[in-house]
Amino acid sequence: MRHSTFKQFVLLLGMMLPVVWCGANGINSTDGYSHIYVKQGHVQSMPKGSTIQASINGHTLMVVFTENLGDVAIEITTATGALVENFWTITPNGLQTYLSLCGDYVITFTLPNGDEYYGEFTVTD
């Protein structure tokens, strides 16, 4: 009986650890700024996701490119896919925009070679 209880505990712990880790991994806030983790979408060349840095502070979205990636297309949609805004920006510059509505959003970056990166974030009051 003890072996079965121990085995159930280990299995439960094994299932809970990724949930707790992923939940904690998405939270990074200092002075109201929350980092948006940029993930790889469709990438066919050398990954450049680390050169895209995005953060949200209240309703203000800020994006900085630390490397010249060319003309980058940026699209902001709601979590359900409705288009909110789209931009073209010349890198290594960045951009700043104001999102008036609270909710869950996705920002997608498309590089000139077709590589795509994205980040998910939430705007709260």
Salt bridges, closest charged atoms under 4 A:
GLU67 OE2 - LYS48 NZ 2.68
GLU120 OE1 - LYS39 NZ 3.06
ASP125 OD1 - HIS59 NE2 2.97
